[in-house]
Amino acid sequence: MSSRIISVDPFDMVVFGATGDLAARKLMPALFRRDVAGQIPAEARIIGCSRRAVDGDAYLDWVKASLRQHVPEEELTGENLDRFLSRLAHVTLDAGSDAGWPELAGLLAQHPERIRAFYLAVGPDLFGTICERIGRHGLVTPRARVVVEKPVGKSGDSADAVNAAVGKVFEERQIF
């Protein structure tokens, strides 16, 4: 069976919770493998957002350590690793305040035409708060999408509340 590469438009992926366990164990290794497979356009960027106050170099070191722990060493060639790391940036921000959001907005404003994929690798109690801030800071474009991790809530009522909060900012077609 042969695989087929489907080209995608350049994008900016914003990962909230970018220094958490999900990012370390699953997201960064998966994105690295997609990059190695040629499935990420050369212009694409991955912007990690977290409360952890780290500069760009410290974030790259954290990602390298995560990849070394969760990706076989033979896949981590210098060229592949360097290319992937060159896509990454980190913004320290607080989901519950405006701290860091102008920096994220500035990065995204560099390429307003791109697809924006906001990946919420955080607990469901932060989904609404983060989406509200994304909307407040004018980061939603017609080409924006939001990806929420399951579980969406702890009960039917909390799931309904999360859906309503996310739906205030994003149209149904933009929610994954």
RODO-2510 file (C-alpha; in nm, 4 decimals, decimal comma):
residues 176
     n   res          X          Y          Z
     1     m     0,0000     0,0000     0,0000
     2     s     0,1411     0,3380    -0,0928
     3     s     0,0660     0,6614     0,0816
     4     r    -0,0388     0,9758    -0,0910
     5     i     0,0524     1,3254     0,0227
     6     i    -0,2365     1,5660     0,0051
     7     s    -0,1086     1,9200    -0,0188
     8     v    -0,2428     2,1710     0,2286
     9     d    -0,2332     2,5477     0,2335
    10     p     0,0183     2,7215     0,4589
    11     f    -0,1118     2,7487     0,8139
    12     d    -0,0344     2,8700     1,1613
    13     m    -0,1148     2,6157     1,4301
    14     v    -0,1504     2,7593     1,7788
    15     v    -0,1232     2,4976     2,0529
    16     f    -0,2607     2,6023     2,3898
    17     g    -0,1128     2,3893     2,6665
    18     a     0,2058     2,3608     2,4630
    19     t     0,4239     2,2546     2,7555
    20     g     0,1811     1,9995     2,8940
    21     d     0,1745     1,6233     2,8897
    22     l    -0,0502     1,5923     2,5825
    23     a     0,1810     1,8168     2,3803
    24     a     0,4896     1,6272     2,4969
    25     r     0,3625     1,2732     2,4463
    26     k     0,1310     1,3088     2,1469
    27     l     0,1109     1,6425     1,9645
    28     m     0,4748     1,7319     1,9100
    29     p     0,5747     1,3771     1,8079
    30     a     0,2756     1,3567     1,5700
    31     l     0,3503     1,6968     1,4163
    32     f     0,7177     1,6030     1,3826
    33     r     0,6232     1,2847     1,1968
    34     r     0,3870     1,4746     0,9666
    35     d     0,6689     1,7170     0,8912
    36     v     0,9117     1,4329     0,8140
    37     a     0,6479     1,2808     0,5832
    38     g     0,6266     1,6079     0,3874
    39     q     0,2715     1,6805     0,4989
    40     i     0,3402     2,0234     0,6469
    41     p     0,3992     2,3099     0,4027
    42     a     0,7372     2,4821     0,4206
    43     e     0,5772     2,8099     0,5360
    44     a     0,3716     2,6591     0,8197
    45     r     0,4359     2,7636     1,1777
    46     i     0,3537     2,6004     1,5098
    47     i     0,3106     2,8486     1,7916
    48     g     0,3074     2,7009     2,1382
    49     c     0,1228     2,8907     2,4086
    50     s     0,1484     2,8140     2,7771
    51     r     0,1604     2,9738     3,1194
    52     r     0,5161     2,8505     3,1598
    53     a     0,7501     3,1470     3,1244
    54     v     1,0077     3,0146     2,8807
    55     d     1,1947     3,1908     2,6056
    56     g     1,2175     3,0533     2,2544
    57     d     1,5395     2,8584     2,3129
    58     a     1,4106     2,6981     2,6318
    59     y     1,0924     2,5963     2,4512
    60     l     1,2923     2,4377     2,1692
    61     d     1,4970     2,2484     2,4280
    62     w     1,1737     2,1261     2,5885
    63     v     1,0382     2,0084     2,2513
    64     k     1,3677     1,8335     2,1668
    65     a     1,3581     1,6518     2,5003
    66     s     0,9963     1,5491     2,4378
    67     l     1,0780     1,4195     2,0914
    68     r     1,3790     1,2261     2,2200
    69     q     1,1576     1,0605     2,4764
    70     h     0,8705     0,9720     2,2404
    71     v     1,0225     0,9318     1,8923
    72     p     1,2756     0,6625     1,7991
    73     e     1,6279     0,8044     1,7738
    74     e     1,6705     0,6950     1,4106
    75     e     1,3839     0,9274     1,3094
    76     l     1,5456     1,2289     1,4749
    77     t     1,8021     1,3074     1,2081
    78     g     1,9628     1,6491     1,2271
    79     e     1,7973     1,7722     0,9093
    80     n     1,4480     1,6581     1,0112
    81     l     1,4822     1,7868     1,3649
    82     d     1,6267     2,1222     1,2577
    83     r     1,3507     2,1778     1,0009
    84     f     1,0787     2,0964     1,2529
    85     l     1,2287     2,3128     1,5265
    86     s     1,2591     2,6056     1,2850
    87     r     0,8774     2,6079     1,2602
    88     l     0,8292     2,6541     1,6338
    89     a     0,7735     2,9627     1,8458
    90     h     0,6472     3,0045     2,2012
    91     v     0,4294     3,2704     2,3600
    92     t     0,3818     3,2842     2,7343
    93     l     0,0233     3,3807     2,8019
    94     d    -0,2450     3,3498     3,0629
    95     a    -0,5798     3,2206     2,9424
    96     g    -0,7578     3,4157     3,2161
    97     s    -0,6023     3,7576     3,1545
    98     d    -0,4766     3,9656     2,8657
    99     a    -0,1111     3,8864     2,9441
   100     g     0,0645     3,7521     2,6339
   101     w    -0,2301     3,7828     2,3983
   102     p    -0,0959     4,0924     2,2154
   103     e     0,2240     3,8968     2,1396
   104     l     0,0218     3,6100     1,9947
   105     a    -0,1878     3,8546     1,7919
   106     g     0,1314     4,0128     1,6583
   107     l     0,2682     3,6794     1,5413
   108     l    -0,0571     3,5867     1,3687
   109     a    -0,0846     3,9316     1,2085
   110     q     0,2351     3,8580     1,0141
   111     h     0,0318     3,6236     0,7900
   112     p    -0,3379     3,7162     0,8177
   113     e    -0,4315     3,5163     0,5057
   114     r    -0,3225     3,1832     0,6477
   115     i    -0,5390     2,9142     0,7938
   116     r    -0,5301     2,9377     1,1732
   117     a    -0,5772     2,6187     1,3696
   118     f    -0,6201     2,6731     1,7421
   119     y    -0,5580     2,3441     1,9240
   120     l    -0,6820     2,3398     2,2827
   121     a    -0,4616     2,0833     2,4595
   122     v    -0,5933     2,1993     2,7961
   123     g    -0,8678     2,0929     3,0325
   124     p    -1,2275     2,1581     2,9222
   125     d    -1,2682     2,4173     3,1974
   126     l    -1,0417     2,6463     2,9891
   127     f    -1,2052     2,5926     2,6473
   128     g    -1,4561     2,8751     2,6841
   129     t    -1,2077     3,1140     2,8434
   130     i    -0,9495     3,0613     2,5698
   131     c    -1,2058     3,0906     2,2902
   132     e    -1,3423     3,4105     2,4447
   133     r    -0,9900     3,5588     2,4485
   134     i    -0,9266     3,4437     2,0905
   135     g    -1,2413     3,6331     1,9895
   136     r    -1,1693     3,9380     2,2045
   137     h    -0,8255     3,9790     2,0509
   138     g    -0,9578     3,9547     1,6945
   139     l    -0,7807     3,6309     1,6092
   140     v    -1,0754     3,4571     1,4433
   141     t    -1,0716     3,4808     1,0656
   142     p    -1,2928     3,3080     0,8091
   143     r    -1,0146     3,0481     0,7724
   144     a    -0,9745     2,9855     1,1464
   145     r    -1,0524     2,6546     1,3122
   146     v    -1,0548     2,5365     1,6699
   147     v    -0,9775     2,1828     1,7825
   148     v    -1,1003     2,0768     2,1253
   149     e    -0,9774     1,7690     2,3062
   150     k    -1,2258     1,5271     2,4540
   151     p    -1,3803     1,4995     2,7016
   152     v    -1,5637     1,8219     2,6332
   153     g    -1,7150     1,8304     2,9822
   154     k    -1,7708     1,6242     3,2922
   155     s    -2,1479     1,5955     3,2452
   156     g    -2,4169     1,6772     2,9911
   157     d    -2,4634     2,0205     3,1465
   158     s    -2,0925     2,1035     3,1471
   159     a    -2,0573     1,9775     2,7884
   160     d    -2,3469     2,2014     2,6855
   161     a    -2,1797     2,4966     2,8586
   162     v    -1,8488     2,4309     2,6812
   163     n    -2,0252     2,3948     2,3438
   164     a    -2,2111     2,7215     2,4001
   165     a    -1,8934     2,9075     2,5008
   166     v    -1,6943     2,7823     2,2017
   167     g    -1,9936     2,8450     1,9726
   168     k    -2,0072     3,2127     2,0749
   169     v    -1,6711     3,2654     1,9053
   170     f    -1,6498     3,0034     1,6306
   171     e    -1,9068     2,8930     1,3757
   172     e    -2,0013     2,5260     1,3790
   173     r    -1,8033     2,4629     1,0582
   174     q    -1,4883     2,5892     1,2335
   175     i    -1,5074     2,3564     1,5350
   176     f    -1,3320     2,0184     1,5348
***
